[in-house]
Amino acid sequence: LQPTYQFINEDFFRDKKYIQILSNDQMPLDIHIKTPAQNYLIYSDLHDLKHLYAYELDSLYHYINEISQFKITIPSTQAIYLEAGILEAIYLYDHLFKTSFKHYSTLLLPLFHLYHILIGHPHKNKEAYPHTYALPFLHQLYVTRFYYFIIQYCYFRFQCQQSHSLTHPYHFELLVENKLSQYLQLSPIHHIADLTYLNNQQLDDYISQMLNAS
């Protein structure tokens, strides 16, 4: 994961009114452009709604596309453990968000708010994230980073080898949504084996060390 501030600044939207996203060939001549790009977020300042400005999105789109290229590739003999791996990754993300991640980026959402986006109800995040809940490219960023985190966890968990592999399941997104729903219904989870019925002492020890250090 890369720091989101390299691509977009959440604080930037606090006093802006989001208008729409336009490509370069759709841009009106009277909109001020600071950085040439192919895609822009068009906005106005709440203190001056008469003027429109353009915020370039190319670098953010490139980052989203880059991390979305990663697919789950695990040894076929380990395929039976994929659901457990997803649950373990969600469990780890949950604890990291509450400790390490909270100092890392304001644009990594808590699991509950991620779930709202996954099921198509981002408006339910309006109260907690009033400045970004209505921006679809940010929803894409949140979800893609979450998938990327899960995929990277599973990659190392199952010591993936390209030579004999299970290709990315076509239903991966639905599987993550179902596992996240399961996790949230039973949260707080004190031992991931209570969900997966699969012991992972290394993960338990890591979470324990993290909680003791926080």
MARKOLDREN-967560 format. One record per residue (C-alpha): residue number from 1; residue in three letters; x, y negated, z negated. Coordinates in steps of 0.1 Angstrom, whole numbers, always signed. Example, Ala and Ser with C-alpha at 12.3 -4.5 7.8 and 13.67 -1.06 7.14 Angstrom:
# residues 2
KOLKOL;1;ALA;+123;+45;-78;
KOLKOL;2;SER;+137;+11;-71;
//
This chain:
# residues 214
KOLKOL;1;LEU;+0;+0;+0;
KOLKOL;2;GLN;+11;-35;+8;
KOLKOL;3;PRO;+2;-66;-12;
KOLKOL;4;THR;-30;-80;+3;
KOLKOL;5;TYR;-18;-116;-1;
KOLKOL;6;GLN;+4;-110;+29;
KOLKOL;7;PHE;-27;-108;+50;
KOLKOL;8;ILE;-55;-127;+33;
KOLKOL;9;ASN;-60;-147;+1;
KOLKOL;10;GLU;-92;-141;-18;
KOLKOL;11;ASP;-89;-176;-35;
KOLKOL;12;PHE;-91;-191;-1;
KOLKOL;13;PHE;-128;-183;+2;
KOLKOL;14;ARG;-139;-199;-31;
KOLKOL;15;ASP;-149;-232;-16;
KOLKOL;16;LYS;-155;-221;+20;
KOLKOL;17;LYS;-187;-212;+39;
KOLKOL;18;TYR;-183;-182;+61;
KOLKOL;19;ILE;-197;-187;+96;
KOLKOL;20;GLN;-188;-158;+119;
KOLKOL;21;ILE;-159;-139;+136;
KOLKOL;22;LEU;-149;-149;+171;
KOLKOL;23;SER;-123;-137;+196;
KOLKOL;24;ASN;-99;-161;+212;
KOLKOL;25;ASP;-119;-164;+244;
KOLKOL;26;GLN;-150;-173;+225;
KOLKOL;27;MET;-134;-201;+206;
KOLKOL;28;PRO;-150;-236;+211;
KOLKOL;29;LEU;-124;-263;+219;
KOLKOL;30;ASP;-134;-285;+189;
KOLKOL;31;ILE;-124;-259;+163;
KOLKOL;32;HIS;-90;-266;+147;
KOLKOL;33;ILE;-66;-237;+151;
KOLKOL;34;LYS;-35;-235;+129;
KOLKOL;35;THR;-21;-201;+141;
KOLKOL;36;PRO;-27;-187;+176;
KOLKOL;37;ALA;-44;-153;+175;
KOLKOL;38;GLN;-69;-130;+192;
KOLKOL;39;ASN;-94;-129;+164;
KOLKOL;40;TYR;-106;-156;+140;
KOLKOL;41;LEU;-128;-161;+110;
KOLKOL;42;ILE;-147;-193;+116;
KOLKOL;43;TYR;-155;-213;+84;
KOLKOL;44;SER;-163;-247;+70;
KOLKOL;45;ASP;-154;-263;+37;
KOLKOL;46;LEU;-183;-266;+13;
KOLKOL;47;HIS;-173;-303;+7;
KOLKOL;48;ASP;-174;-310;+45;
KOLKOL;49;LEU;-198;-287;+64;
KOLKOL;50;LYS;-196;-308;+95;
KOLKOL;51;HIS;-162;-295;+106;
KOLKOL;52;LEU;-153;-259;+115;
KOLKOL;53;TYR;-119;-242;+111;
KOLKOL;54;ALA;-104;-209;+122;
KOLKOL;55;TYR;-86;-184;+100;
KOLKOL;56;GLU;-65;-159;+120;
KOLKOL;57;LEU;-73;-122;+114;
KOLKOL;58;ASP;-49;-104;+137;
KOLKOL;59;SER;-23;-96;+110;
KOLKOL;60;LEU;-50;-82;+87;
KOLKOL;61;TYR;-66;-61;+116;
KOLKOL;62;HIS;-31;-48;+124;
KOLKOL;63;TYR;-26;-37;+89;
KOLKOL;64;ILE;-60;-20;+87;
KOLKOL;65;ASN;-54;-2;+120;
KOLKOL;66;GLU;-19;+9;+108;
KOLKOL;67;ILE;-30;+26;+76;
KOLKOL;68;SER;-62;+40;+92;
KOLKOL;69;GLN;-39;+61;+115;
KOLKOL;70;PHE;-30;+84;+86;
KOLKOL;71;LYS;-50;+117;+85;
KOLKOL;72;ILE;-51;+145;+60;
KOLKOL;73;THR;-29;+173;+72;
KOLKOL;74;ILE;-25;+201;+47;
KOLKOL;75;PRO;-14;+237;+50;
KOLKOL;76;SER;-44;+259;+60;
KOLKOL;77;THR;-38;+281;+29;
KOLKOL;78;GLN;-44;+250;+7;
KOLKOL;79;ALA;-76;+238;+24;
KOLKOL;80;ILE;-98;+253;-3;
KOLKOL;81;TYR;-84;+227;-27;
KOLKOL;82;LEU;-92;+196;-6;
KOLKOL;83;GLU;-122;+186;-27;
KOLKOL;84;ALA;-102;+190;-59;
KOLKOL;85;GLY;-74;+169;-44;
KOLKOL;86;ILE;-99;+141;-35;
KOLKOL;87;LEU;-113;+141;-70;
KOLKOL;88;GLU;-78;+140;-85;
KOLKOL;89;ALA;-70;+110;-63;
KOLKOL;90;ILE;-101;+92;-74;
KOLKOL;91;TYR;-92;+99;-110;
KOLKOL;92;LEU;-57;+86;-105;
KOLKOL;93;TYR;-69;+55;-86;
KOLKOL;94;ASP;-94;+48;-114;
KOLKOL;95;HIS;-66;+48;-141;
KOLKOL;96;LEU;-42;+29;-119;
KOLKOL;97;PHE;-67;+2;-112;
KOLKOL;98;LYS;-73;-3;-149;
KOLKOL;99;THR;-36;-6;-156;
KOLKOL;100;SER;-10;-11;-128;
KOLKOL;101;PHE;-33;-21;-99;
KOLKOL;102;LYS;-49;-50;-118;
KOLKOL;103;HIS;-16;-68;-116;
KOLKOL;104;TYR;-10;-58;-80;
KOLKOL;105;SER;-39;-72;-60;
KOLKOL;106;THR;-73;-88;-66;
KOLKOL;107;LEU;-86;-71;-35;
KOLKOL;108;LEU;-85;-35;-47;
KOLKOL;109;LEU;-121;-29;-59;
KOLKOL;110;PRO;-132;-9;-89;
KOLKOL;111;LEU;-147;+25;-79;
KOLKOL;112;PHE;-183;+14;-86;
KOLKOL;113;HIS;-180;-15;-62;
KOLKOL;114;LEU;-162;+6;-36;
KOLKOL;115;TYR;-192;+30;-38;
KOLKOL;116;HIS;-216;+2;-30;
KOLKOL;117;ILE;-197;-5;+2;
KOLKOL;118;LEU;-194;+32;+11;
KOLKOL;119;ILE;-232;+37;+9;
KOLKOL;120;GLY;-239;+5;+29;
KOLKOL;121;HIS;-250;-18;+0;
KOLKOL;122;PRO;-222;-44;-2;
KOLKOL;123;HIS;-248;-70;-13;
KOLKOL;124;LYS;-248;-53;-47;
KOLKOL;125;ASN;-213;-67;-52;
KOLKOL;126;LYS;-224;-103;-49;
KOLKOL;127;GLU;-224;-111;-86;
KOLKOL;128;ALA;-190;-96;-93;
KOLKOL;129;TYR;-173;-106;-60;
KOLKOL;130;PRO;-193;-137;-48;
KOLKOL;131;HIS;-166;-150;-25;
KOLKOL;132;THR;-159;-118;-5;
KOLKOL;133;TYR;-190;-95;-7;
KOLKOL;134;ALA;-204;-108;+26;
KOLKOL;135;LEU;-171;-105;+47;
KOLKOL;136;PRO;-172;-73;+67;
KOLKOL;137;PHE;-135;-72;+75;
KOLKOL;138;LEU;-128;-72;+38;
KOLKOL;139;HIS;-151;-42;+33;
KOLKOL;140;GLN;-131;-25;+60;
KOLKOL;141;LEU;-99;-33;+42;
KOLKOL;142;TYR;-112;-21;+8;
KOLKOL;143;VAL;-124;+12;+22;
KOLKOL;144;THR;-95;+19;+45;
KOLKOL;145;ARG;-70;+13;+17;
KOLKOL;146;PHE;-91;+37;-6;
KOLKOL;147;TYR;-90;+64;+21;
KOLKOL;148;TYR;-53;+58;+26;
KOLKOL;149;PHE;-46;+62;-11;
KOLKOL;150;ILE;-66;+95;-12;
KOLKOL;151;ILE;-49;+108;+19;
KOLKOL;152;GLN;-14;+100;+7;
KOLKOL;153;TYR;-22;+116;-27;
KOLKOL;154;CYS;-34;+148;-10;
KOLKOL;155;TYR;-4;+147;+14;
KOLKOL;156;PHE;+20;+150;-15;
KOLKOL;157;ARG;-2;+171;-37;
KOLKOL;158;PHE;-3;+199;-11;
KOLKOL;159;GLN;+32;+194;+2;
KOLKOL;160;CYS;+19;+189;+37;
KOLKOL;161;GLN;+37;+204;+67;
KOLKOL;162;GLN;+28;+195;+102;
KOLKOL;163;SER;+38;+230;+115;
KOLKOL;164;HIS;+8;+247;+100;
KOLKOL;165;SER;-20;+224;+91;
KOLKOL;166;LEU;-56;+217;+87;
KOLKOL;167;THR;-66;+187;+109;
KOLKOL;168;HIS;-84;+157;+95;
KOLKOL;169;PRO;-119;+169;+86;
KOLKOL;170;TYR;-146;+152;+107;
KOLKOL;171;HIS;-166;+148;+76;
KOLKOL;172;PHE;-138;+133;+55;
KOLKOL;173;GLU;-156;+100;+48;
KOLKOL;174;LEU;-188;+118;+37;
KOLKOL;175;LEU;-167;+141;+15;
KOLKOL;176;VAL;-151;+111;-2;
KOLKOL;177;GLU;-184;+94;-7;
KOLKOL;178;ASN;-199;+126;-23;
KOLKOL;179;LYS;-168;+131;-46;
KOLKOL;180;LEU;-169;+95;-56;
KOLKOL;181;SER;-206;+97;-65;
KOLKOL;182;GLN;-199;+129;-85;
KOLKOL;183;TYR;-170;+112;-103;
KOLKOL;184;LEU;-190;+81;-112;
KOLKOL;185;GLN;-220;+101;-125;
KOLKOL;186;LEU;-197;+119;-150;
KOLKOL;187;SER;-174;+90;-158;
KOLKOL;188;PRO;-155;+85;-181;
KOLKOL;189;ILE;-134;+116;-173;
KOLKOL;190;HIS;-109;+125;-199;
KOLKOL;191;HIS;-95;+156;-181;
KOLKOL;192;ILE;-97;+160;-144;
KOLKOL;193;ALA;-99;+198;-147;
KOLKOL;194;ASP;-134;+192;-162;
KOLKOL;195;LEU;-144;+183;-127;
KOLKOL;196;THR;-121;+203;-105;
KOLKOL;197;TYR;-117;+235;-127;
KOLKOL;198;LEU;-81;+233;-115;
KOLKOL;199;ASN;-53;+225;-139;
KOLKOL;200;ASN;-28;+198;-129;
KOLKOL;201;GLN;-5;+193;-159;
KOLKOL;202;GLN;+17;+169;-139;
KOLKOL;203;LEU;-12;+146;-133;
KOLKOL;204;ASP;-25;+148;-169;
KOLKOL;205;ASP;+10;+140;-182;
KOLKOL;206;TYR;+13;+110;-158;
KOLKOL;207;ILE;-21;+96;-169;
KOLKOL;208;SER;-12;+101;-205;
KOLKOL;209;GLN;+21;+82;-201;
KOLKOL;210;MET;+3;+54;-183;
KOLKOL;211;LEU;-23;+50;-210;
KOLKOL;212;ASN;+3;+50;-237;
KOLKOL;213;ALA;+23;+24;-219;
KOLKOL;214;SER;-6;+0;-214;
//
